Amino acid sequence: MTAVDLQPGVPTPAQERKGDGSGGFLGVIRANYDLLVAPAIVIIGLIVMVVYVGSQTLDTIEERALEPANVFGQLGQHLLLTIYSTILVLIIAVPLGILLSRPSARRIQGGVLALGGFAQALPPFGVLLLLGFWEFGVRSAVIGLTLAALLPVLRNTVVGLQQVDQSLIEAARGMGMSARQTLFSVEIPLAVPVIVAGLRVALVLNVGTATLATYIGAGGLGELVQQALRLNRINLLFVSGAIIAAVALLVDWLAGVAERAIVARSG
């Protein structure tokens, strides 16, 4: 036992760590305080919206449009469009990104990524309208949203796999792992944080673009925007815009929490 340990007034290193708040619940809050910003903005924004609407005199059209059953119904449609298109993006982009990251596919990698960039550069509204000529409804909207959000996940999958340290791959192969085992046991787990970052971008893109799906009969919160513009109802336009912004911020926040957790677990 050292002289420091024998002094009753001198705290041990463990006591110092406990006293400085770096562990426990307060430590977690301090380490991730930035994750509290988005929920705070959403809560304040929604409070401002409710206060503003409560101070206005709404006509019968606005009252019917802002009924909770109507708003939550369109919110559910909006979220379903986002979820369906994001799942489709994952099903297409992740396997394709894995294939493009293989050495045998390096020749076509640039062309496929350029094609994905071209698909994302197309105006989403125009793509949705063109798909609406093929079929009016949810299916066309999901395809259009998928095309708009495909590139971030595809590119991040390729980049994440290519950034894996080559020495780790060689070590795995030296231990007797096959190329398939190395891919699923070493490369993909290390690339997951980068892939999740691309998924986060795709989610936010889908939330925003899904607003346009109402023009091809797919519903969503865009219905409130369209109704407000058609009937020149400023209060309704303000509320619909605030709700869409709040949903986008919350989805981005949830994706950020998931990304932070995955990075911490893999790191």
C-alpha positions as CSV (number, residue, x, y, z in Angstrom):
1,M,0.0,0.0,0.0
2,T,1.4,3.4,-0.9
3,A,1.7,6.5,1.2
4,V,-1.1,8.1,-0.7
5,D,-3.4,5.2,0.2
6,L,-2.6,5.6,3.9
7,Q,-3.7,9.3,3.9
8,P,-7.3,9.4,4.9
9,G,-8.0,12.8,3.2
10,V,-6.7,11.8,-0.3
11,P,-9.3,10.2,-2.6
12,T,-8.4,7.2,-4.6
13,P,-8.5,7.2,-8.5
14,A,-11.8,5.3,-8.4
15,Q,-13.3,7.9,-6.0
16,E,-12.1,10.7,-8.3
17,R,-13.7,9.1,-11.3
18,K,-17.0,8.6,-9.4
19,G,-16.9,12.2,-8.1
20,D,-16.3,13.9,-11.4
21,G,-19.5,12.6,-13.0
22,S,-17.8,10.9,-15.9
23,G,-19.7,7.6,-15.2
24,G,-23.3,6.8,-14.6
25,F,-26.3,8.5,-16.0
26,L,-24.9,12.1,-15.8
27,G,-21.8,10.9,-17.7
28,V,-23.9,9.5,-20.5
29,I,-25.8,12.7,-20.7
30,R,-22.6,14.8,-20.9
31,A,-21.1,12.6,-23.5
32,N,-24.2,12.7,-25.7
33,Y,-25.6,16.1,-24.9
34,D,-25.8,17.0,-28.6
35,L,-28.4,14.3,-29.0
36,L,-30.8,16.4,-26.9
37,V,-30.7,19.4,-29.3
38,A,-33.1,17.9,-31.9
39,P,-35.8,16.8,-29.5
40,A,-35.7,20.2,-27.8
41,I,-36.1,22.0,-31.1
42,V,-39.0,19.7,-32.0
43,I,-40.7,20.2,-28.7
44,I,-40.3,24.0,-28.8
45,G,-41.4,24.2,-32.4
46,L,-44.5,22.1,-31.8
47,I,-45.4,24.3,-28.7
48,V,-45.0,27.4,-30.8
49,M,-47.3,25.8,-33.5
50,V,-50.0,24.9,-31.0
51,V,-49.9,28.4,-29.4
52,Y,-50.1,30.0,-32.8
53,V,-52.9,27.9,-34.1
54,G,-54.8,28.4,-30.8
55,S,-54.6,32.1,-31.2
56,Q,-56.1,32.0,-34.7
57,T,-59.7,31.8,-35.8
58,L,-60.0,28.7,-38.0
59,D,-62.7,28.3,-40.5
60,T,-64.6,25.0,-41.0
61,I,-62.2,23.8,-43.8
62,E,-59.1,24.3,-41.6
63,E,-60.8,22.7,-38.6
64,R,-61.7,19.6,-40.6
65,A,-58.2,19.4,-42.1
66,L,-56.5,19.7,-38.7
67,E,-58.7,17.1,-36.9
68,P,-56.3,14.7,-35.1
69,A,-57.8,11.7,-36.9
70,N,-57.0,13.2,-40.3
71,V,-53.5,14.5,-39.3
72,F,-52.4,11.2,-37.7
73,G,-53.9,9.2,-40.6
74,Q,-51.8,11.1,-43.1
75,L,-48.8,11.0,-40.8
76,G,-49.1,7.2,-40.7
77,Q,-49.2,7.1,-44.6
78,H,-46.2,9.3,-44.7
79,L,-44.2,7.1,-42.3
80,L,-45.2,3.9,-44.2
81,L,-44.0,5.4,-47.5
82,T,-40.7,6.3,-45.8
83,I,-40.3,2.8,-44.2
84,Y,-41.2,0.9,-47.4
85,S,-38.8,2.9,-49.6
86,T,-36.0,2.7,-47.0
87,I,-36.4,-1.1,-46.7
88,L,-36.3,-1.4,-50.5
89,V,-33.1,0.8,-50.6
90,L,-31.4,-1.5,-48.1
91,I,-32.4,-4.6,-50.1
92,I,-31.0,-3.2,-53.3
93,A,-28.1,-0.9,-52.2
94,V,-26.3,-3.1,-49.6
95,P,-26.0,-6.3,-51.7
96,L,-25.1,-4.2,-54.8
97,G,-22.5,-2.3,-52.8
98,I,-21.0,-5.5,-51.5
99,L,-20.7,-6.8,-55.1
100,L,-19.2,-3.6,-56.3
101,S,-16.6,-3.5,-53.5
102,R,-15.1,-6.9,-54.7
103,P,-11.9,-6.6,-56.7
104,S,-13.5,-8.4,-59.6
105,A,-16.1,-5.7,-60.0
106,R,-13.8,-2.7,-59.8
107,R,-14.2,-2.0,-63.6
108,I,-17.9,-1.5,-63.4
109,Q,-17.9,0.2,-60.0
110,G,-17.5,3.7,-61.4
111,G,-20.2,3.3,-64.0
112,V,-22.8,1.9,-61.5
113,L,-22.1,4.7,-59.0
114,A,-22.4,7.3,-61.8
115,L,-25.7,5.8,-62.7
116,G,-26.8,6.0,-59.1
117,G,-25.7,9.6,-59.0
118,F,-27.7,10.3,-62.2
119,A,-30.8,8.7,-60.6
120,Q,-30.4,10.9,-57.5
121,A,-29.9,14.1,-59.6
122,L,-33.2,13.6,-61.3
123,P,-35.9,15.9,-59.9
124,P,-38.0,13.7,-57.5
125,F,-41.2,15.5,-58.4
126,G,-40.6,14.8,-62.1
127,V,-39.7,11.2,-61.4
128,L,-42.9,10.7,-59.3
129,L,-45.1,12.2,-62.0
130,L,-43.5,10.0,-64.7
131,L,-44.1,6.9,-62.5
132,G,-47.7,8.2,-62.0
133,F,-48.3,7.7,-65.7
134,W,-47.4,4.1,-65.2
135,E,-49.4,3.5,-62.1
136,F,-51.1,5.9,-59.7
137,G,-50.6,5.1,-56.0
138,V,-48.3,3.8,-53.3
139,R,-46.2,1.4,-55.5
140,S,-45.1,4.2,-57.8
141,A,-44.3,6.5,-54.9
142,V,-42.2,3.8,-53.2
143,I,-40.2,3.2,-56.4
144,G,-39.6,7.0,-56.9
145,L,-38.5,7.4,-53.3
146,T,-36.2,4.4,-53.6
147,L,-34.5,5.9,-56.7
148,A,-34.1,9.3,-54.9
149,A,-32.4,7.7,-51.8
150,L,-30.4,4.8,-53.3
151,L,-27.1,6.5,-53.8
152,P,-26.1,7.4,-50.2
153,V,-26.5,3.8,-49.0
154,L,-24.9,2.3,-52.1
155,R,-21.9,4.7,-52.0
156,N,-21.3,4.3,-48.3
157,T,-21.5,0.5,-48.5
158,V,-18.8,0.5,-51.2
159,V,-16.6,3.1,-49.3
160,G,-17.1,1.4,-46.0
161,L,-16.0,-2.0,-47.3
162,Q,-13.0,-0.5,-49.2
163,Q,-11.8,1.3,-46.1
164,V,-11.4,-1.9,-44.0
165,D,-7.7,-2.3,-43.1
166,Q,-6.2,-4.7,-45.6
167,S,-4.0,-6.2,-42.8
168,L,-7.1,-7.3,-41.0
169,I,-8.4,-9.1,-44.1
170,E,-5.1,-10.8,-44.6
171,A,-4.9,-11.8,-41.0
172,A,-8.4,-13.4,-41.3
173,R,-7.4,-15.2,-44.4
174,G,-4.2,-16.4,-42.7
175,M,-6.3,-17.9,-39.9
176,G,-8.0,-20.1,-42.5
177,M,-11.2,-18.1,-43.1
178,S,-12.6,-18.2,-46.6
179,A,-13.4,-15.1,-48.6
180,R,-17.0,-15.4,-47.6
181,Q,-16.3,-15.9,-44.0
182,T,-13.9,-12.9,-44.0
183,L,-16.6,-10.7,-45.7
184,F,-19.3,-11.5,-43.1
185,S,-17.1,-11.8,-40.0
186,V,-14.6,-9.0,-40.6
187,E,-15.4,-6.6,-43.4
188,I,-19.1,-6.0,-43.0
189,P,-19.0,-5.6,-39.2
190,L,-16.3,-3.0,-39.6
191,A,-18.2,-1.2,-42.4
192,V,-21.5,-1.1,-40.6
193,P,-21.0,2.4,-39.1
194,V,-20.3,3.9,-42.5
195,I,-23.3,2.1,-44.0
196,V,-25.6,3.3,-41.2
197,A,-24.4,6.9,-41.9
198,G,-25.6,6.5,-45.5
199,L,-28.9,5.0,-44.3
200,R,-29.4,8.1,-42.1
201,V,-29.1,10.3,-45.1
202,A,-31.5,8.1,-47.1
203,L,-34.1,8.3,-44.3
204,V,-34.1,12.1,-44.2
205,L,-34.3,12.2,-48.0
206,N,-37.3,9.9,-48.0
207,V,-39.1,11.9,-45.3
208,G,-38.8,15.1,-47.3
209,T,-39.5,13.5,-50.8
210,A,-42.5,11.6,-49.5
211,T,-44.3,14.9,-49.2
212,L,-44.5,14.9,-53.0
213,A,-46.2,11.5,-53.1
214,T,-49.6,13.0,-52.7
215,Y,-49.5,14.2,-56.3
216,I,-49.7,10.7,-57.5
217,G,-52.4,9.6,-55.1
218,A,-50.1,8.0,-52.4
219,G,-51.2,10.1,-49.5
220,G,-49.0,11.4,-46.8
221,L,-48.5,14.7,-45.1
222,G,-48.2,16.3,-48.6
223,E,-52.0,16.1,-48.7
224,L,-52.2,18.9,-46.1
225,V,-49.7,21.0,-48.0
226,Q,-51.6,20.5,-51.3
227,Q,-54.9,21.4,-49.6
228,A,-53.4,24.5,-48.0
229,L,-52.0,25.7,-51.3
230,R,-55.1,24.9,-53.3
231,L,-57.4,26.7,-50.9
232,N,-55.0,29.4,-49.9
233,R,-55.1,28.6,-46.2
234,I,-51.9,30.0,-44.6
235,N,-52.7,28.5,-41.1
236,L,-53.0,25.0,-42.6
237,L,-49.8,25.5,-44.6
238,F,-47.9,26.6,-41.5
239,V,-49.1,23.6,-39.5
240,S,-48.4,21.1,-42.2
241,G,-44.9,22.5,-42.8
242,A,-44.1,22.4,-39.0
243,I,-45.3,18.8,-38.8
244,I,-43.2,17.7,-41.7
245,A,-40.1,19.5,-40.3
246,A,-40.7,17.9,-36.9
247,V,-41.0,14.4,-38.5
248,A,-37.8,14.9,-40.4
249,L,-35.9,16.1,-37.4
250,L,-37.1,13.2,-35.2
251,V,-36.3,10.6,-37.9
252,D,-32.8,12.1,-38.2
253,W,-32.4,12.1,-34.4
254,L,-33.5,8.5,-34.1
255,A,-31.1,7.5,-36.9
256,G,-28.3,9.5,-35.2
257,V,-29.0,7.7,-31.9
258,A,-28.8,4.3,-33.7
259,E,-25.6,5.4,-35.5
260,R,-24.0,6.5,-32.2
261,A,-24.9,3.2,-30.6
262,I,-23.6,1.1,-33.4
263,V,-20.3,3.0,-33.6
264,A,-19.9,2.6,-29.8
265,R,-20.6,-1.1,-29.9
266,S,-18.3,-1.7,-32.9
267,G,-15.6,0.6,-31.6
